[in-house]
Amino acid sequence: MSTNNNASQTLFRFVSLRNPQLTETKERNLGFIHRPKGAKGIFDTAVTGMSSRSSKLGEMVKTARNFSNVGFETEKKIEEGVFGELLNIGRKLSKKEALDSGDLIVLKGYYKNLIDANKELTAAGIKIFTQLWDNYIYQIVTQGDFYIKEAISHILMAIHIGFAQSLDLTDKEIVKVNGEKPLEKALDGKIVLPKYLFSEDSGKAASLSSKMSGEVSNPVLASKTTQRLESESKASLVANKALHKKEALERLNMELQKLQRKYHKSREEAYQTEYVKYLDNNRESIELYERKLAEIDSKITEETPEEEKIHLYETLREYEVKPFKFSYENEINVGELKEKLSKESFDLFMVLFAEFDAARAFEDSNKEGIRILSDNTLRVGSQTIVLDDEIQTYSDALNIVGYNISASMHAALENSPLSQQQYVNIGGASVPVINNTVRTPMAYSFLAHGALGLSGSGGFVNFSFEVEDVSWRVANAKITATTDTAGSLEENYSNIQVIDNKITLPVSLINRFRASIAFRIEIIFDNGSLAYADLGQQYTKGDLSLTGRLTLKRAAVENQEEPETVTIQKRKNFGIKRLGVADYLKVVQSVHAYVPGEVSNIENVMASELRHKSSVARDYSEITDTTSKSQETEKISDTTKTSRTDMQTEVAKELDKQQSITAYAHFSYNPGYKLDIGADYANNTAQHDSTRQAMMKSQEITERAMERVLTKISEERVQKIIKEYTETNVHEFDNRGKVTNTDNPDAAQPKHITGVYRWIDMKYKNQIYNYGKRTMFEFMVPEPSRLHRLALTVSKAQVLTAPIDPRTAPERAWTMPNPKSATVEQIQHWAQIYGVQLDTFPAATKQVIHSPASVPQTNDDFGIDYSQITIPDNYAAKNASFGCRSSRNRGGGWSGARYSEVFCSNLKGDMIGKSEYGDINFDQSVSGLNLTGILSFQVKGHNVKNYNIKVTINCELSDEFINKWKTESFNAIIKAYEAAYQKFLEEQARLDAEQKEKEAAAKERQDNFYRYMEHDTLKHNCIAYLLQDYLTTLGQVTTNGAEDTTRMDNFQVYLNENLDQYAALAKFMEQAFEWEIMDYTFYPYYWANRKSWQQFYLTESVDPLFRSFLQAGMARIIVTVKPGFEAAVQFFLETGLIWNGGTVPVIGDPMYMSIVDEMRQPTGEAQGKYWITRMPTTLTILQDSSTGLPVNPLHPLPIFPEDNPKNCENPKELEFETSFSLDKDAQLSHSDGATTLPSTIIKPI
């Protein structure tokens, strides 16, 4: 039996990324075909003389239009021309056919005719190369005839063999660069396009002498943007006008109430003053009159004739006192209103209570001013303006103002659309539907509303502008203005939030201008940016609307004396990074040697001792309630065996564990383990460093696996041994006999014997091998799921609209944070929205008429007549007017002979009335009341025949009732909102549950669907990156299938040149990359646009990887180039052109040439040094005893010495000689003697 069995096995595979090994790119590298230095042609001239803002490819295309390709018009002409023989040999090279000696002689001789004695090209040689290269570049630039281009490339390849033969191929430098057989490398030469022509320069192309001020002025807005801004501004203006008018009416209402209270107070004071004055001035006359009257009364008896009575009273005529008369100005006096009201309130009052041409009055008042003609008439220019006759008192005006306040509030609410958040169920989760309007950053809308008043400045300004995202929150905004009424002024606002990518400043410059305003705004954003707009002097008549763009203010340029440079950059390939070369590596393991390990057991047999030992081998398995499973194997040394796959199994487990950890964010169709190593640079040691790192990683993995095995074995060693005599192995140790092969009697006596058992360890050799290479590209795609999201069609039945909390409504007109601040109109609107049945809100005002009347018919005082006035429930008396009509009871013979008086309650605790020598008639009023319930009304007087008093009490809803009604209504609305919100949550949960059930049921079939969805979406992004175009290249119209009128009978494909070009692009993009093994890693939501954070964060899916896809803010995608397409892909990335077949030339970029050169290197070679790992086994061996296996006496256990120790990471770990020996005298042997074991243990057969 042979023991020399050292079969190797692949332990694991992985991928190592690194930069390409920098290759020699000079002419001595025969693997590349360069254009000779002197062979510059027409295209070089075009590029050299191009303008600073042109591209090289564009200039070459222009030059190609006038290029003459004489002799190269067709492939046949080339075959028949001077290059025909070279073309035939070049075709052999392209087909990888061997060249015979005749071909080599022809090529060597041809090139020799092109050079001089110094091996430099002659003028004729330069001319030939110039002709060939100009025609070759012409075919590439124009994408002309494929066969002509291939023919020229074959000619250049053939000439290159002649060039190689002209060199000293034994030169050390040439051998170092090209290997031991340089000519063979030349046979596989790649054409190198001049970098000067095909790579755009990144240097300075031109300079601008003008100094930049640090300010970036924005272009004029597009007409659609202007229309949208104006439309949105006008829509918000209606609501702002209504709110502005409401606030103005509330100020007018407050000012009128103040004037009303002041009027009634001053009128009462004036009345009292005049009456007291009247009494003081006529006191003696009144007293004299009273005495004379008393004398006459004493003379008159019942028997006195009527004629005598008349005569007596006639004598009082000379003592007559003139009656008291009082007059006061009217309540509504236009002159006083103009003086006492604010200008804006006076203008609003006139608009409400008079009819006139406001525009003409606005112009005339500026020129001529206002003239007051009477209490209710004024003149402005040629207009005479008269107040409405129905407005006689402040109460009349206040009633109309109150009505207009309510109407304005209704108008504001109706023109402030309520924004409600909608949710749609996607993937078992409710995601808010974001209907973002397309915004133009820094586009502003300025709208000035100028009120056409008589004297006031009732205008205001609305200013809003659009921003990119919420990071442009306003920290501070300063408005500086100069107006025709307020002069220079400044207003500041801070902490203004971004809503729907738009910032709206609070209404500004309220009542600060009439017709002229100079406006400037400066804005500081939270992100540190600055912006401003200076509108200059503007004239407003009615409404003025302006749009434009804010100017961003940049930091000042440090060296303003230096001109700014304009650069023309080469094709940037934004978002794409060439990672370099991916080595597909594997770790191959083979056995190196068996070595003795630690002591596993010691058996001691004393002299003359007979001992029996039995052991059991038992498989014990334990299953717990958890999902983990523990399996242990217990074996005794003489019946154990080893497994060569222990190491491999444990490594596989480790790798699987690591993959599972990153499965949430990284996915690869390639099951290999990937190591990302390398940076974006290339140097001569890149390949060595990369291999070294990969090898270290392999050591780490294998030794980790070894630890697991070691731990496992250690556990076996300390496990509790369970002995069961089901399968018994019996050992008998008999040390009673004598040693027979000795003549020494002492030595023939039995002696103590000790048997030492050792564990056997294995040493493994581990080596990394390269089994393939790929060029790799990295794509960084922001918001990778955006295309998928935009493609989603949401069913309307699944859209939920979230109810709005009235306390936090976003629109100013709708917000009512508490009952106290809520208006009646807001409550009524919210009640309508949530279907709340409110208690009927009574009329705001009500009049109570009280008309006490009586017939005292007394010449003396009459007592107090009491009556009651009932104020309606929920109302409070605010003001009252009193009208009294009475007749004097006794005149004393003629009118005025005896005085009469009537006084009544003024509802404020005092009495009001009048005393005169005649009938009593008076009209008075009081204000400032706040009376509820039942009021006591008193009337008293003197010498009154009858009286009739009319009390008119104006009542308003009481504060207590309004607060109670608001509170109850507010609470009912909030309760209804909370119920609606709870219903919304329940419906949302129901839809979520339904969706999750559907997804759970379809999970198995959806897994592949998710992968395809991710794959296609990411692939779409990558192809758009390669094209550097998302909008125009992909999605060409090739059929009429998308038209509404297309049917089966009129469907057609547009067969034209565009179809061929589009198909070529599709074939190249689909076939040049290994899309099926694309790797991608998803980065979290916070790498996305800030405004999309919530949308991405709330995304849910039952598939964890698809959830990562939907939530990703950015994706890192790695795609390998399909073998054979490396040069075509590099050519496309450099030029933007698709190589339409044939040998692909190489552009003279060192990194590019390094990759091409490295792709030609063979695979399957060892990488770096191998290393040794030591692994414990479950095998044991008895020291100084036989192995029990017929083997080579020099190698009882296998050992495989290494021939080249220097190639090992640590040569000290290698084994060169076995530690085991074969002792033929100490063997297990058969004995014919009877056993000493009892028959209960050993049963006869």
C-alpha positions, 0 to 999 in steps of 0.5 A: 500500500502506498502512503505517498498520497498528497492530493491538493484541494481548493480551500476557498475562492475570493476576489482581490481588487488592485491597481494594474501592474504599471507596464513599460509604455515606451517603444521598447515594449513590443506589445504596443504599436506606437505612431513614430514621433515624426509622423504627425499629419493633418489631424495634429495640425487641426488640434494644435490650431483649434480655438480655446473652447473647442474639443479635439474630437470636434476639430478632427471631425471638421478636418475629416470632411476635407480629408483626401484618402486617395489610395485608401478608398476601398479595401480592394485598392489597398490590396492592389496597391503598394501595401498589398503584401504587407496587408496579407502578412498582417491578416495572418497576424490577426488570425494568430497564424504563424509567420514563415521565414519568408514573411519575416524576411519580407517584413525585416527588409521592408522596414530596413528600407524605411530607416537610415544607418542610425535606425532612424526613419528617413523622410520617405519612411515618415511620409509612409507612416504619416499616410497610414496613420492619417488614414487610420485616424480618419476612419476612426473619427468618421466611423467610416468603412470597417474593412478599410480600417482593419486593413490599415491596422493589419498593415501597421501590425506587419510593419511592427514586426519589421521594426521588432526585427530591427532591434537587438532582441538580446539586449537586456533591457528589451528582454527585461521588458518583453520577456525571453522571447520578445518577437513573440510579444511583438506578434500580439502587438496592440495599436496605440492611438496618440493620446495627444489627439484623443484625450482632451487636455485638462490644462488652461485653454484660455484666460479671462482678464475680467475680475470676478466680483464674487457674485454669481448673477443668475440668468433670466427665468424661463417663461414657464417658470415666470408664469408659474410664479405669477400664478402661485403669487396671484392665488396667494394674493387673494387670500392675503388681501382678505386677511389684510382687509380683515385685520384692517377692519378689526383695527377700524372696529376697535378705533370706532368703538373707542370713538363711540365711547369717547363721544358718549362720554363727552356728550354726557359731560357736555350736557351736565356742564350746560345744565349746571351752567343753566341753573347757575345763570338763572338761579335768582330768576327761578327762585323769584319765579317760584316765589311769585308762583307760590303767592299766586297759588295761595290766592287761588281757591276753588271758588276763584273764577277762571278769568281771575286765575288767568289774570293772576298767571298773566302777572307771572309773564314778566318773571318767565325763565327761558327753557333749557336747550342743549345741542351737540354734534352728530355722532358721525362727523367725517371731519372728526373721523378724518382727524381721529381715525388712522389714515388707513382706517379712514380710507377703509371707512370711506370705502365702506360707507360712501361711493366714489371713484377710488382711482381718481380720488387717489390721484386727486388727494395726492395733488389737492388734498381733502376738503371737509364740506360738512359732517357727512360730505367732503371733496376730493378734486372734482368729486363730492363724496357723501356718506350713506344716510343710513349711517347716523350713529357709531352703532350703525357703522359697527354693525356693518364693519362686523359683517365685513370682518366675517365676510373677509374671514370667509374669503380668506378661508375659501382662497387658502386651499388646505394641504392634506398629506396623502399616504400610499401603501407600498410594500406593506408600509404607508409612505407619504405621497410627495407631490413636489412642484418642480422648482427653480432655485433662487427664483423669486416672486415680488407682489406689492399691493397698493391700496387706492386710499384717500390719505392712508398707505394701506399697501403690503408686500408678498415676497417668496422664492424657491430653493433646492431643498430644506437645507436652504432654511432662512436664518435671517432676512432683511428688507430695506425699503424707501417708500413715499409715506414712511421714508427709509425703513428696515424690517427683519425676519428670522427662522423661516422654514422651507415648505415644498421647496419654497420660502414665503416671507411674512407679509411685509411693509404693511401700511408703509407705502402708497404708490412708490417703493424702493425694495431690497432684500438680503437673505442669510441661509442656514447653510451659510450662503447669502443671496440678495435682490435689489428691485430699485424704485417701483411704482404701484397702482393697485397690484404690482407683480415682479419675478426674477432670480436672487443673486448668490453672493460668493466669497471674494476671490483672494487674488483678484489681480490674477485672471480667471481661467477657462478650462476644457476638460476631457470626457470626465465620466462622472460617477464612474471609477476605473478600479483596476484589475480584479484577480480571481484567486483561490487557496489550494491546500495540501498535506505537508507532514504529520507531526507528534502533538501533545500527550493524549494518554498514559497507561501504567502497568506495574510489574507482575500486574494483570489489568483489564480495561474496557472502553466504549465508542459512542455517538451522542447527539443532543437536540435542544429546544432552540434551533441550534444543533450540537453534535459531538463524536467521542472515539478511543485511540485505537478505533479513530480516523481522520477527515481531510476536509475538516479544514475546508469545512470550517473555512467555508463556515467562516466565510458563510458567516461573514457573508451573512453579516453583510447580506443586508447591504451587499449582494453579488451573483458571484459566490466568491468572497471579495476583498477590496484592496488597492487605490487609484494609482499604479506603480511598479510594486502594485501587483506584489503588494496586492498579492501579499495582502491577499495572502495575509487574508488567506492566512487569517481565514485558515488559522481562524478555521484551525482555531475552530477545529482546535476548539472543537477537539479541545472540547472533545478532550475535556468532555465527560466520558459516558461509558455504556457496555453496549459495544465493548472493547476489552484490553488486557495488560499482562505484565506477569511473565518473564523476559526470555531474551536475556541471560541476566537473571535480574533483567529477566524479572518483570518491570514496571511498564509505561505506555505514552500515547500522543496526539498526531497533528497535521501540517498543511501547505497553503498556496494562492493561485490566480485563475482569472483576471477582470477589468473592474469599474465602480459606479456611485449612483445616488438614490438608486431606487428613484427610477423604480419609484418614478415608475410605480403606478399607485392605485387610487384605491390605496391612497389615504388622506391624513386628516389635518389637525386644526391646531397645526394647520399649515395655512395661516387662515386656517390655524386655530391653536386654541379656542380663544384665538379661534374665530367663529368662521374658522370653527364653522369651516372646520366643523363642516370639514369634520361633519360636526353639528354645532350649536346654532350661533346666534346673531352677533347683535340684537336690540332690546326696546323698552317703552315705559309709559305712565300718566302721573297727572300730578303737580308735584313729584311722582314717586319712582316708577319701577320696570324691568328690562330683560336682556336676552340670554347669551347677550350683554347690553353694550350701549343704549339710547333714551328718548323721552316725551312727556307733557307738563301737568299744570302750566299755571295759566300759560305755557311755562308758568310751572316747571316740569321734570323727568329723570330715568335710569341711565343703566350705569347707576345714575339718573338722566333727564331734564327739567324745564318750564314746559313739556319734557323731551330729550334724547340721550345715550350711554355706552361702555355697558356690559349688562346681562340678565334682568335690569331695573329701570326707574323713572321719576319726575315732577309736574308731569301729566304723562310720559313715554320713554323709549329705551333702545338697548344694543346687545352683543353676544356676551363674552361668556357665551362666546368663550363657552361656544368656542370652547365646546365647538373647538373640543367637538372639532378636535374630538372629531379630528382625533376620531378621523385620525384614529380611523385613518390609522386603522385603515392604514394598518389594515392596508399594511396588513393586507399588503404584508399578507399578500407579500408573504404569500408571494415571497418565494416567487417574488425573491427573483422578481426583486433581484431582477428589479434591482438588477435592471434598475441599477443596470439602467443607471450604470448605462446612463453613467457610461453614456454620461446622459440620462435624457436623450440617448436612451429611449429612442423612438424606433417604433410607433407603438407608443402612439395612441392611434397605433393598432396591430394593422398599422404598427411599424418599425422605423427602418433607418440609419438611426436604428442601426446606430441605436442597435449597435449601442445596445449590443455594445452596452449589453455585451461588453460587461458581465452584468449578470455578476454585478456586485452592489452595496447600498448606503443608507438614506442619509446620502440621498437628497435631504427632502427625500429622507423621510420617504426613503426611511419609511420604505418597507419590504418583506425582502431585506435586500430589496428594502435596502435598495428602496431605502438606499441614498446611494449605491456602489456598483461594481461591474466587470468587463467581459473578457475580450472587451477591455480595449473596446470599453476603454476606447469608449470611455476615452472617446465616447465612440463605439468600436464597430469591430476588428482589432481595437487600438489602444489610447496612449494612457499609461493606466490604459496600456497597463490594463491591456498588457496585464490582461494578456498575462497567463493565469493559473500561476502561484501568487506569492509564497505559500504558508504552513498551518498546523491542525490537530487531529483526533488520531493518537499513536503510542510512543516507541511502538508500531504504527500498525501499517506496513510502511517505509521504515524511514517514514512510518507516517507520511512526510512531503519535504519541500524542495524550495524552503525560501518560497515559504513565508516562515521556513522554520515551520517546515518539516524535513525528517519524520519524528516517527520510527518503526520498532519491529521488536515492539509489535502487537502480536497474537498469543495462543495463551488463554485469556484471563478475562472472566467468561462474563466478559469474554463469551466463547464463539 
